[in-house]
Amino acid sequence: MLAVRLAIRRSAVQAAGDARRQLFSAVLTAPEPVRARLRGLTSEALVAKIAGLRTNAAWANVNVETATTVVCLQTWA
């Protein structure tokens, strides 16, 4: 029973790390206005900030890619 619990925990820790790395990679390839807002944050602060990002009319009008990136990041966070 203990071995199963340890295996599950190890798997959950690995999945959380993978998710953090994927989110960080997505931020690296995001347009500059998005990267500028997220620069210098720790991983926990990064997830919180991304979850709080909102698309605004200026982003949508200037660049559809930026607005779409913000929506995708929110989904992953």
Secondary structure, DSSP 8 states (H G I E B T S, - for coil): -HHHHHHHHHHHHHHHHHHHHHHHHHHHTS-HHHHHHHTT--HHHHHHHHHH----HHHHHH-HHHHHHHHHHHHH-
